[in-house]
């Protein structure tokens, strides 16, 4: 004796609509994770994985890193440009017969110099190169501000006398520490709140970098 064939319990997750929805999400964002797809569609993650593997024949591959396509001028200026990118950070979904994706990477420069610059609408007020091996912490930045105040006294004497100037810097830990805020209060230096980044609020791009 044997049972007749029967359809069994109808599926409620692995439906044609969900298969189409998963395909659309993957097509719009190749880096979409199975957990994100499952949470968006309200279906189990295991069902999403079965749809990707069995129905859509899609797999997740890491990018194959290749040398940057340099122009002749870039080759002359940066002959030592190599690929050094951590693996598996840019994997994306590809079809069954799709080639492995490619990613371009850059080698970290052997020499890095940090420059601290203060400027206003009239030009550069003070600049200081950070010595190699130094960390710009609160104590270091207090010394930089001491030098800045001395420079303001020499190059902007009217502003120094009236204290009619404001300091605008980002929200780095050295800039927002309580000890540093107390230091600014003692020196009678007023600060402005750093606004969210916007091209229209970034004078570095249009003023400072061309001069540097």
SEFIKE-448886 format. One line per 8 residues: number of its first residue (from 1); their letters; for each residue x, y, z of N, C-alpha, C, O. Coordinates in nm, 3 decimals. Last residue first. Layout:
N
NUM = a = X:Y:Z:X:Y:Z:X:Y:Z:X:Y:Z ~ ...
# end
This chain:
212
212 = xxxxxxxx = 4.686:7.551:-0.023:4.783:7.451:0.022:4.853:7.387:-0.097:4.938:7.300:-0.080 ~ 4.506:7.689:-0.182:4.624:7.758:-0.134:4.731:7.660:-0.086:4.851:7.683:-0.104 ~ 4.309:7.491:-0.233:4.385:7.549:-0.345:4.512:7.622:-0.298:4.615:7.618:-0.366 ~ 4.225:7.444:0.042:4.298:7.343:-0.033:4.369:7.400:-0.156:4.482:7.359:-0.182 ~ 4.086:7.684:0.127:4.212:7.641:0.186:4.290:7.547:0.095:4.409:7.567:0.073 ~ 3.857:7.732:-0.050:3.952:7.836:-0.008:4.088:7.778:0.031:4.191:7.816:-0.023 ~ 3.698:7.519:-0.115:3.702:7.632:-0.208:3.807:7.736:-0.173:3.842:7.819:-0.256 ~ 3.720:7.327:0.083:3.724:7.284:-0.056:3.747:7.402:-0.151:3.809:7.385:-0.256
204 = xxxxxxxx = 3.689:7.473:0.319:3.817:7.410:0.290:3.829:7.376:0.141:3.935:7.394:0.081 ~ 3.429:7.554:0.352:3.521:7.648:0.286:3.657:7.587:0.257:3.733:7.643:0.179 ~ 3.154:7.405:0.350:3.289:7.352:0.357:3.385:7.447:0.286:3.419:7.423:0.170 ~ 2.889:7.447:0.311:2.944:7.488:0.439:3.086:7.437:0.457:3.134:7.427:0.570 ~ 2.817:7.338:0.071:2.807:7.483:0.084:2.864:7.536:0.213:2.887:7.657:0.226 ~ 2.846:7.065:0.123:2.941:7.133:0.033:2.936:7.284:0.044:3.039:7.351:0.029 ~ 2.821:6.986:0.465:2.750:7.022:0.344:2.849:7.092:0.253:2.929:7.172:0.301 ~ 2.801:6.831:0.779:2.877:6.854:0.656:2.784:6.885:0.539:2.683:6.819:0.518
196 = xxxxxxxx = 2.645:7.022:1.042:2.659:6.900:0.962:2.727:6.930:0.829:2.714:7.039:0.774 ~ 2.853:7.268:1.217:2.731:7.226:1.146:2.753:7.092:1.076:2.867:7.053:1.054 ~ 2.972:7.313:1.539:3.010:7.263:1.407:2.886:7.213:1.334:2.818:7.123:1.385 ~ 2.917:7.615:1.709:2.880:7.475:1.691:2.913:7.431:1.549:2.885:7.502:1.453 ~ 3.198:7.818:1.792:3.073:7.800:1.719:3.044:7.652:1.706:3.137:7.571:1.694 ~ 3.345:7.974:2.083:3.339:7.872:1.978:3.202:7.872:1.913:3.104:7.919:1.970 ~ 3.562:8.224:2.221:3.427:8.173:2.194:3.432:8.073:2.079:3.513:8.087:1.988 ~ 3.801:8.252:2.457:3.785:8.218:2.316:3.646:8.158:2.298:3.616:8.052:2.354
188 = xxxxxxxx = 3.920:8.310:2.704:3.815:8.395:2.649:3.801:8.377:2.497:3.791:8.473:2.422 ~ 4.082:8.137:2.834:4.146:8.221:2.732:4.047:8.316:2.666:4.085:8.395:2.579 ~ 3.897:8.001:2.990:4.001:8.082:3.055:4.067:8.179:2.957:4.103:8.291:2.994 ~ 3.755:7.871:2.788:3.688:7.970:2.873:3.789:8.061:2.942:3.769:8.182:2.951 ~ 3.948:7.699:2.690:3.896:7.804:2.603:3.825:7.913:2.684:3.833:8.031:2.652 ~ 3.976:7.533:2.917:4.089:7.610:2.868:4.043:7.726:2.779:4.093:7.838:2.791 ~ 3.728:7.411:2.924:3.767:7.499:3.033:3.884:7.589:2.993:3.889:7.706:3.030 ~ 3.753:7.262:2.692:3.650:7.366:2.697:3.679:7.464:2.811:3.658:7.584:2.798
180 = xxxxxxxx = 3.955:7.086:2.771:3.983:7.182:2.664:3.878:7.293:2.663:3.913:7.408:2.635 ~ 3.829:6.939:2.969:3.947:7.019:3.004:3.977:7.123:2.897:4.018:7.235:2.928 ~ 3.628:6.811:2.819:3.590:6.910:2.920:3.710:6.999:2.957:3.693:7.119:2.975 ~ 3.674:6.781:2.463:3.700:6.737:2.600:3.668:6.849:2.698:3.679:6.967:2.666 ~ 3.652:6.850:2.198:3.530:6.855:2.279:3.551:6.810:2.423:3.454:6.801:2.499 ~ 3.894:6.819:2.073:3.829:6.950:2.066:3.712:6.962:2.163:3.676:7.073:2.204 ~ 3.966:6.556:2.103:4.057:6.657:2.158:3.992:6.795:2.161:4.030:6.879:2.242 ~ 3.754:6.428:1.963:3.765:6.418:2.110:3.855:6.524:2.171:3.825:6.577:2.278
172 = xxxxxxxx = 3.604:6.647:1.716:3.702:6.546:1.754:3.715:6.542:1.907:3.690:6.643:1.973 ~ 3.415:6.805:1.581:3.383:6.748:1.712:3.477:6.635:1.751:3.434:6.537:1.813 ~ 3.593:7.087:1.431:3.499:6.974:1.431:3.484:6.919:1.572:3.534:6.976:1.669 ~ 3.577:7.447:1.488:3.647:7.323:1.456:3.549:7.207:1.469:3.436:7.225:1.514 ~ 3.592:7.781:1.507:3.508:7.675:1.451:3.597:7.555:1.418:3.682:7.564:1.330 ~ 3.595:8.052:1.719:3.670:7.934:1.676:3.571:7.828:1.629:3.479:7.789:1.702 ~ 3.558:8.401:1.657:3.502:8.274:1.701:3.587:8.161:1.645:3.643:8.173:1.536 ~ 3.615:8.736:1.775:3.639:8.627:1.682:3.587:8.498:1.745:3.574:8.487:1.867
164 = xxxxxxxx = 3.662:8.974:1.932:3.550:8.961:1.839:3.583:8.856:1.732:3.580:8.886:1.613 ~ 3.829:9.071:2.123:3.787:8.931:2.132:3.667:8.903:2.042:3.582:8.819:2.073 ~ 3.941:9.317:2.099:3.796:9.313:2.125:3.743:9.171:2.149:3.628:9.153:2.189 ~ 4.208:9.246:2.057:4.173:9.340:2.164:4.025:9.331:2.200:3.989:9.335:2.317 ~ 4.195:9.072:1.838:4.246:9.023:1.966:4.204:9.115:2.081:4.169:9.068:2.188 ~ 4.105:9.234:1.635:4.019:9.125:1.682:4.065:9.073:1.818:3.984:9.036:1.903 ~ 4.332:9.397:1.611:4.202:9.456:1.645:4.107:9.349:1.699:4.037:9.372:1.797 ~ 4.541:9.219:1.537:4.543:9.287:1.668:4.408:9.345:1.708:4.372:9.342:1.826
156 = xxxxxxxx = 4.610:8.980:1.377:4.475:9.036:1.385:4.463:9.113:1.517:4.381:9.075:1.601 ~ 4.879:8.916:1.406:4.829:8.939:1.270:4.686:8.994:1.268:4.645:9.050:1.166 ~ 4.926:8.905:1.690:5.020:8.973:1.598:4.955:9.009:1.465:4.973:9.120:1.416 ~ 4.711:8.774:1.806:4.755:8.901:1.865:4.846:8.978:1.771:4.845:9.101:1.770 ~ 4.711:8.544:1.656:4.600:8.638:1.640:4.639:8.775:1.695:4.605:8.878:1.638 ~ 4.942:8.424:1.762:4.940:8.467:1.622:4.828:8.567:1.597:4.847:8.666:1.526 ~ 4.857:8.367:2.020:4.970:8.458:2.000:4.974:8.510:1.857:5.005:8.627:1.834 ~ 4.657:8.186:1.958:4.619:8.312:2.022:4.732:8.414:2.008:4.706:8.533:1.988
148 = xxxxxxxx = 4.814:7.976:1.852:4.717:8.046:1.767:4.680:8.182:1.827:4.672:8.281:1.755 ~ 4.955:7.891:2.074:5.029:7.952:1.964:4.936:8.029:1.872:4.972:8.135:1.820 ~ 4.739:7.787:2.217:4.822:7.893:2.275:4.899:7.967:2.166:4.906:8.090:2.165 ~ 4.657:7.585:2.041:4.570:7.703:2.060:4.646:7.818:2.126:4.620:7.934:2.096 ~ 4.867:7.405:2.070:4.841:7.464:1.938:4.756:7.590:1.953:4.782:7.690:1.887 ~ 4.835:7.336:2.339:4.956:7.407:2.297:4.939:7.473:2.162:4.988:7.583:2.139 ~ 4.591:7.205:2.315:4.599:7.325:2.398:4.723:7.405:2.363:4.719:7.528:2.357 ~ 4.665:6.984:2.167:4.583:7.085:2.102:4.579:7.215:2.183:4.565:7.323:2.126
140 = xxxxxxxx = 4.809:6.838:2.357:4.877:6.887:2.237:4.797:7.001:2.174:4.854:7.102:2.132 ~ 4.605:6.781:2.540:4.721:6.860:2.582:4.794:6.918:2.461:4.837:7.034:2.464 ~ 4.427:6.625:2.380:4.385:6.751:2.441:4.503:6.839:2.478:4.502:6.959:2.451 ~ 4.617:6.506:2.094:4.526:6.489:2.205:4.492:6.625:2.266:4.526:6.729:2.208 ~ 4.747:6.406:1.833:4.679:6.532:1.863:4.574:6.504:1.969:4.456:6.482:1.939 ~ 5.053:6.246:1.873:4.909:6.231:1.870:4.844:6.362:1.910:4.881:6.423:2.011 ~ 5.354:6.200:1.687:5.274:6.275:1.785:5.125:6.248:1.765:5.079:6.230:1.653 ~ 5.483:6.078:1.478:5.470:6.004:1.603:5.388:6.074:1.708:5.355:6.014:1.810
132 = xxxxxxxx = 5.610:6.374:1.341:5.584:6.232:1.322:5.582:6.160:1.457:5.671:6.180:1.540 ~ 5.445:6.679:1.432:5.564:6.597:1.421:5.527:6.449:1.411:5.425:6.406:1.466 ~ 5.231:6.868:1.240:5.238:6.777:1.353:5.359:6.685:1.333:5.372:6.622:1.228 ~ 5.275:7.202:1.147:5.289:7.062:1.110:5.303:6.977:1.237:5.378:7.012:1.328 ~ 5.060:7.472:1.151:5.158:7.397:1.228:5.158:7.253:1.181:5.053:7.188:1.175 ~ 4.950:7.808:1.106:4.964:7.671:1.056:5.075:7.603:1.133:5.172:7.666:1.175 ~ 4.728:8.088:1.108:4.834:8.009:1.170:4.833:7.870:1.109:4.729:7.820:1.067 ~ 4.573:8.228:0.917:4.618:8.294:1.039:4.735:8.220:1.100:4.833:8.282:1.142
124 = xxxxxxxx = 4.512:8.281:0.578:4.561:8.187:0.677:4.617:8.264:0.796:4.698:8.355:0.780 ~ 4.247:8.523:0.515:4.357:8.435:0.477:4.396:8.344:0.592:4.324:8.332:0.691 ~ 4.014:8.656:0.565:4.124:8.733:0.510:4.242:8.647:0.468:4.329:8.692:0.394 ~ 3.838:8.482:0.685:3.803:8.533:0.553:3.916:8.611:0.487:3.914:8.630:0.365 ~ 4.078:8.260:0.837:3.954:8.336:0.838:3.930:8.389:0.698:3.995:8.346:0.602 ~ 4.233:7.960:0.970:4.220:8.067:0.872:4.087:8.138:0.892:3.996:8.086:0.955 ~ 4.466:7.722:1.070:4.358:7.811:1.113:4.352:7.927:1.015:4.455:7.986:0.981 ~ 4.572:7.388:1.037:4.564:7.521:0.977:4.444:7.594:1.036:4.336:7.538:1.051
116 = xxxxxxxx = 4.791:7.127:1.070:4.682:7.197:1.138:4.683:7.341:1.091:4.784:7.410:1.103 ~ 4.882:6.846:0.890:4.895:6.991:0.898:4.771:7.049:0.964:4.659:7.025:0.919 ~ 5.063:6.551:0.883:4.940:6.615:0.926:4.968:6.764:0.947:5.065:6.802:1.012 ~ 5.187:6.331:0.643:5.212:6.451:0.721:5.080:6.516:0.755:4.995:6.536:0.668 ~ 5.312:6.019:0.570:5.190:6.096:0.591:5.222:6.212:0.685:5.277:6.192:0.793 ~ 5.457:5.788:0.360:5.482:5.908:0.438:5.352:5.986:0.449:5.288:6.016:0.348 ~ 5.349:5.578:0.222:5.452:5.548:0.320:5.478:5.668:0.411:5.517:5.651:0.526 ~ 4.996:5.549:0.170:5.122:5.618:0.149:5.221:5.587:0.259:5.184:5.570:0.375
108 = xxxxxxxx = 4.841:5.238:0.098:4.857:5.348:0.191:4.991:5.417:0.166:5.091:5.348:0.144 ~ 4.721:5.171:-0.227:4.818:5.144:-0.123:4.830:5.264:-0.031:4.829:5.379:-0.077 ~ 4.381:5.111:-0.315:4.499:5.196:-0.318:4.592:5.156:-0.204:4.547:5.112:-0.098 ~ 4.160:4.927:-0.535:4.213:4.967:-0.406:4.339:5.048:-0.423:4.398:5.053:-0.531 ~ 3.858:4.827:-0.682:3.985:4.896:-0.697:4.033:4.943:-0.561:3.954:4.993:-0.480 ~ 3.702:4.522:-0.767:3.711:4.637:-0.679:3.850:4.695:-0.691:3.948:4.623:-0.708 ~ 3.470:4.320:-0.943:3.602:4.377:-0.927:3.596:4.499:-0.837:3.495:4.570:-0.833 ~ 3.286:4.007:-0.922:3.297:4.153:-0.927:3.438:4.199:-0.898:3.517:4.127:-0.837
100 = xxxxxxxx = 3.313:3.725:-1.136:3.339:3.780:-1.002:3.351:3.931:-1.013:3.418:3.981:-1.103 ~ 3.048:3.689:-1.378:3.188:3.693:-1.337:3.203:3.753:-1.198:3.115:3.825:-1.150 ~ 2.759:3.472:-1.359:2.816:3.607:-1.363:2.963:3.602:-1.320:2.999:3.521:-1.235 ~ 2.611:3.245:-1.349:2.721:3.247:-1.444:2.786:3.385:-1.454:2.861:3.411:-1.549 ~ 2.427:3.304:-1.144:2.496:3.174:-1.145:2.619:3.177:-1.235:2.721:3.117:-1.200 ~ 2.475:3.650:-1.035:2.405:3.538:-1.092:2.489:3.413:-1.100:2.608:3.415:-1.067 ~ 2.562:3.789:-0.712:2.579:3.777:-0.856:2.503:3.656:-0.904:2.468:3.568:-0.825 ~ 2.585:4.016:-0.445:2.513:3.905:-0.505:2.532:3.906:-0.656:2.520:4.010:-0.720
92 = xxxxxxxx = 2.907:4.096:-0.300:2.777:4.131:-0.355:2.716:4.012:-0.424:2.787:3.917:-0.458 ~ 3.153:4.218:-0.072:3.088:4.109:-0.143:2.951:4.153:-0.190:2.886:4.238:-0.128 ~ 3.342:4.381:0.050:3.260:4.436:-0.058:3.198:4.323:-0.139:3.193:4.331:-0.262 ~ 3.493:4.255:0.230:3.417:4.369:0.280:3.327:4.427:0.172:3.244:4.514:0.201 ~ 3.663:4.046:0.153:3.525:4.014:0.192:3.449:4.131:0.252:3.348:4.109:0.319 ~ 3.978:4.180:0.260:3.895:4.088:0.185:3.754:4.082:0.242:3.729:4.108:0.360 ~ 4.114:4.512:0.238:4.074:4.396:0.317:3.973:4.312:0.241:3.892:4.366:0.166 ~ 4.347:4.606:-0.005:4.212:4.623:0.048:4.175:4.497:0.125:4.203:4.387:0.078
84 = xxxxxxxx = 4.573:4.717:-0.185:4.576:4.663:-0.049:4.441:4.691:0.016:4.425:4.792:0.085 ~ 4.739:4.748:-0.481:4.609:4.715:-0.423:4.630:4.653:-0.286:4.695:4.550:-0.272 ~ 4.952:5.029:-0.546:4.919:4.887:-0.541:4.785:4.868:-0.473:4.727:4.960:-0.416 ~ 5.165:5.258:-0.688:5.025:5.238:-0.648:4.989:5.089:-0.656:4.996:5.030:-0.764 ~ 5.411:5.353:-0.756:5.405:5.250:-0.654:5.264:5.221:-0.607:5.245:5.165:-0.498 ~ 5.393:5.563:-0.927:5.435:5.435:-0.984:5.421:5.321:-0.885:5.418:5.204:-0.924 ~ 5.254:5.824:-0.958:5.231:5.724:-0.853:5.265:5.585:-0.903:5.178:5.500:-0.919 ~ 5.341:5.968:-1.179:5.339:6.032:-1.048:5.326:5.930:-0.935:5.383:5.950:-0.827
76 = xxxxxxxx = 5.325:5.793:-1.396:5.451:5.864:-1.371:5.456:5.919:-1.229:5.561:5.918:-1.166 ~ 5.063:5.708:-1.376:5.170:5.610:-1.364:5.303:5.676:-1.332:5.383:5.625:-1.254 ~ 4.928:5.944:-1.422:4.920:5.884:-1.289:5.028:5.779:-1.269:5.080:5.763:-1.158 ~ 4.994:5.979:-1.693:5.037:6.078:-1.595:5.034:6.020:-1.454:5.125:6.044:-1.375 ~ 4.867:5.757:-1.807:5.012:5.769:-1.815:5.065:5.868:-1.712:5.169:5.845:-1.651 ~ 4.618:5.631:-1.574:4.660:5.700:-1.695:4.811:5.710:-1.695:4.877:5.678:-1.596 ~ 4.539:5.312:-1.433:4.604:5.442:-1.427:4.626:5.499:-1.566:4.649:5.427:-1.663 ~ 4.323:5.125:-1.291:4.351:5.159:-1.430:4.408:5.300:-1.436:4.333:5.397:-1.443
68 = xxxxxxxx = 4.453:4.946:-1.013:4.380:5.061:-1.064:4.420:5.091:-1.208:4.538:5.082:-1.242 ~ 4.449:4.587:-1.003:4.519:4.717:-1.002:4.434:4.827:-1.063:4.355:4.803:-1.154 ~ 4.171:4.425:-0.838:4.261:4.440:-0.952:4.331:4.573:-0.943:4.279:4.665:-0.880 ~ 4.003:4.190:-0.647:4.073:4.317:-0.648:4.176:4.319:-0.761:4.255:4.227:-0.776 ~ 3.690:4.067:-0.667:3.827:4.037:-0.705:3.900:4.169:-0.724:3.862:4.251:-0.808 ~ 3.455:4.061:-0.399:3.512:4.125:-0.516:3.654:4.076:-0.542:3.728:4.047:-0.448 ~ 3.288:3.759:-0.302:3.371:3.874:-0.272:3.430:3.931:-0.400:3.452:3.858:-0.498 ~ 2.952:3.658:-0.368:3.095:3.649:-0.395:3.165:3.775:-0.351:3.111:3.885:-0.362
60 = xxxxxxxx = 2.671:3.470:-0.332:2.739:3.587:-0.276:2.889:3.569:-0.293:2.947:3.475:-0.238 ~ 2.440:3.374:-0.592:2.536:3.345:-0.486:2.606:3.474:-0.446:2.600:3.574:-0.517 ~ 2.138:3.263:-0.735:2.225:3.376:-0.702:2.316:3.335:-0.586:2.271:3.268:-0.492 ~ 1.915:3.127:-0.839:2.052:3.083:-0.871:2.153:3.196:-0.848:2.241:3.220:-0.930 ~ 1.653:3.169:-0.774:1.718:3.272:-0.853:1.860:3.235:-0.895:1.920:3.303:-0.979 ~ 1.590:2.923:-0.641:1.499:2.981:-0.740:1.571:3.080:-0.832:1.552:3.076:-0.953 ~ 1.814:2.851:-0.482:1.744:2.751:-0.562:1.659:2.813:-0.672:1.655:2.762:-0.784 ~ 1.930:3.084:-0.364:2.013:2.975:-0.414:1.940:2.886:-0.513:1.996:2.850:-0.617
52 = xxxxxxxx = 1.720:3.263:-0.300:1.841:3.311:-0.368:1.916:3.196:-0.435:1.959:3.208:-0.549 ~ 1.538:3.095:-0.169:1.498:3.166:-0.292:1.621:3.211:-0.370:1.626:3.196:-0.492 ~ 1.693:3.015:0.048:1.648:2.914:-0.049:1.605:2.979:-0.180:1.631:2.927:-0.288 ~ 1.723:3.263:0.178:1.841:3.192:0.128:1.803:3.086:0.025:1.874:3.069:-0.074 ~ 1.456:3.316:0.245:1.528:3.406:0.154:1.650:3.336:0.095:1.676:3.349:-0.024 ~ 1.411:3.110:0.426:1.335:3.111:0.300:1.404:3.201:0.199:1.409:3.168:0.080 ~ 1.578:3.185:0.633:1.605:3.058:0.563:1.531:3.052:0.430:1.582:2.995:0.333 ~ 1.457:3.418:0.725:1.584:3.428:0.655:1.616:3.301:0.577:1.675:3.308:0.469
44 = xxxxxxxx = 1.099:3.443:0.676:1.218:3.391:0.743:1.344:3.405:0.657:1.338:3.403:0.534 ~ 0.958:3.769:0.594:0.965:3.624:0.577:1.092:3.574:0.644:1.183:3.652:0.669 ~ 0.929:4.047:0.557:0.856:3.979:0.663:0.851:3.829:0.646:0.751:3.767:0.681 ~ 1.071:4.202:0.384:0.957:4.130:0.328:0.876:4.057:0.434:0.766:4.009:0.406 ~ 1.265:4.310:0.558:1.185:4.398:0.472:1.057:4.329:0.424:0.950:4.388:0.423 ~ 1.383:4.087:0.677:1.313:4.185:0.761:1.222:4.274:0.679:1.113:4.310:0.723 ~ 1.494:3.964:0.448:1.393:3.894:0.528:1.314:3.992:0.614:1.192:3.982:0.624 ~ 1.677:4.157:0.364:1.567:4.119:0.275:1.456:4.053:0.355:1.338:4.082:0.334
36 = xxxxxxxx = 1.850:4.158:0.585:1.778:4.280:0.548:1.659:4.248:0.460:1.551:4.304:0.478 ~ 1.944:3.894:0.573:1.868:3.938:0.690:1.787:4.064:0.660:1.672:4.077:0.701 ~ 2.084:3.893:0.334:1.964:3.810:0.344:1.879:3.850:0.464:1.756:3.842:0.459 ~ 2.183:4.225:0.232:2.202:4.100:0.304:2.071:4.022:0.311:1.963:4.078:0.295 ~ 2.282:4.395:-0.061:2.176:4.369:0.036:2.198:4.232:0.101:2.227:4.135:0.032 ~ 2.453:4.463:-0.260:2.512:4.439:-0.129:2.408:4.411:-0.021:2.441:4.403:0.097 ~ 2.307:4.527:-0.482:2.380:4.401:-0.485:2.442:4.365:-0.350:2.479:4.250:-0.328 ~ 2.008:4.662:-0.508:2.124:4.673:-0.418:2.193:4.538:-0.412:2.145:4.446:-0.346
28 = xxxxxxxx = 1.836:4.601:-0.717:1.856:4.741:-0.679:1.979:4.761:-0.592:2.046:4.863:-0.600 ~ 1.850:4.324:-0.725:1.886:4.400:-0.844:1.913:4.545:-0.812:2.002:4.607:-0.870 ~ 1.755:4.257:-0.475:1.894:4.224:-0.508:1.940:4.304:-0.629:2.055:4.347:-0.636 ~ 1.491:4.346:-0.500:1.578:4.403:-0.398:1.725:4.377:-0.429:1.809:4.464:-0.411 ~ 1.397:4.185:-0.711:1.402:4.329:-0.727:1.495:4.393:-0.626:1.571:4.484:-0.659 ~ 1.414:3.930:-0.594:1.493:3.960:-0.714:1.506:4.111:-0.734:1.612:4.160:-0.772 ~ 1.225:3.955:-0.391:1.366:3.932:-0.357:1.455:3.967:-0.474:1.560:4.029:-0.456 ~ 0.993:3.983:-0.547:1.034:4.092:-0.458:1.181:4.077:-0.419:1.253:4.176:-0.414
20 = xxxxxxxx = 0.981:3.735:-0.677:0.997:3.856:-0.757:1.047:3.972:-0.670:1.132:4.050:-0.713 ~ 0.941:3.578:-0.448:1.058:3.554:-0.534:1.086:3.677:-0.620:1.201:3.718:-0.635 ~ 0.698:3.674:-0.358:0.817:3.696:-0.278:0.945:3.672:-0.358:1.045:3.739:-0.336 ~ 0.532:3.587:-0.567:0.543:3.731:-0.537:0.669:3.760:-0.457:0.739:3.858:-0.483 ~ 0.556:3.311:-0.552:0.606:3.381:-0.671:0.623:3.530:-0.645:0.718:3.591:-0.693 ~ 0.668:3.218:-0.217:0.568:3.237:-0.322:0.630:3.309:-0.441:0.741:3.361:-0.433 ~ 0.751:3.113:0.043:0.825:3.096:-0.083:0.727:3.100:-0.199:0.706:3.001:-0.270 ~ 0.541:3.150:0.233:0.657:3.241:0.226:0.728:3.234:0.092:0.761:3.337:0.033
12 = xxxxxxxx = 0.350:2.960:0.232:0.305:3.098:0.253:0.418:3.198:0.242:0.393:3.319:0.240 ~ 0.262:2.660:0.061:0.364:2.750:0.114:0.310:2.892:0.126:0.234:2.938:0.041 ~ 0.011:2.424:0.165:0.057:2.527:0.071:0.158:2.620:0.136:0.143:2.655:0.253 ~ 0.079:2.094:0.258:0.044:2.227:0.306:0.095:2.333:0.208:0.213:2.330:0.172 ~ 0.012:1.870:-0.022:0.060:1.904:0.111:0.018:2.046:0.150:-0.066:2.108:0.086 ~ -0.063:1.757:-0.263:0.013:1.883:-0.265:0.072:1.915:-0.130:0.174:1.983:-0.123 ~ -0.010:1.406:-0.315:-0.090:1.519:-0.270:-0.001:1.642:-0.259:0.121:1.632:-0.246 ~ -0.033:1.078:-0.438:0.037:1.206:-0.436:-0.059:1.317:-0.395:-0.175:1.319:-0.436
4 = xxxx = -0.148:0.819:-0.216:-0.157:0.893:-0.340:-0.080:1.024:-0.327:-0.064:1.075:-0.216 ~ 0.056:0.588:-0.034:-0.031:0.705:-0.039:-0.035:0.762:-0.179:0.063:0.755:-0.253 ~ 0.042:0.228:-0.064:0.114:0.355:-0.064:0.014:0.469:-0.080:-0.097:0.450:-0.131 ~ 0.084:-0.120:0.000:0.000:0.000:0.000:0.087:0.124:0.000:0.195:0.124:0.059
# end
